[in-house]
C-alpha cells in the first residue's frame, strides 16, 4: 500500500475562444452586436445551420 498523495493532473494550456462573427449577424439582439465578454456567465445556444 502506498500512502503518498497522488500526483496532480497536468495543467492544460488555456486557449482563448475567437469572437463569433458571421455573415448573417446576431439574431434576436435588437440589432446589437455582442462580444464574448458580453456573454460571459450566460447560457448561450449556438445553432449552426445553413
Secondary structure, DSSP 8 states (H G I E B T S, - for coil): ---S------------------SS--SSSTT----HHHHTTS--------
